[in-house]
């Protein structure tokens, strides 16, 4: 088993979905902005996740992705298996053969792979989201947004911190 960027991004994206469970489908475009990953890359990953039953898709306006199962029943190993190639022993042997080396330690790497999978099997998606919430993940995001430098307001432009004035005859009918 290889844990590549693909697996890491998939786990982060699934954590994003789990953190927003109960709020409806999450569009890949908004997730792309939060995760700093292209939409096309997420589409590829989510195709694999959907085929493995880890997410479900809703099409159309207001559509997006939701978890296919409860976050407590999804392990990190499930996510990694859905997006990564799991034939690591064969790939290690073929890489060694291409380089002209003999693979003298296949059992060592196979044992390491089993340990990694066993460890990841015991980590649920819910535990990752819970740990992140306890560590202040949402607070960190809000803090970073608040710390962004404010741009000087050009004359004639509305102040983004002030509510916009009502500019509709229909809205004025509700006042009274």
Order of alpha helices (4+ residues) and beta strands (2+ residues): alpha-alpha-alpha-beta-beta-alpha-alpha-alpha-alpha-alpha-alpha
